[in-house]
């Protein structure tokens, strides 16, 4: 399975969180941008809904961090 570069996942998650936190201004434009980033997250993670995409993206990032972090030996 192809996996997105971690920087891409981090940027998509940041954009999603930023858009979810936005209030007011141009609700139509904000919703369009939120739909765009949600769709991209779904495609990038191979999922069909945003809830699954968020879980998958965050889990992929956690897995990569665990793989890159050397174990500390006691």
Secondary structure as GFF3:
##gff-version 3
##sequence-region A 1 74
A	DSSP	alpha_helix	6	21	.	.	.	ID=ss1
A	DSSP	alpha_helix	27	45	.	.	.	ID=ss2
A	DSSP	alpha_helix	50	68	.	.	.	ID=ss3
###
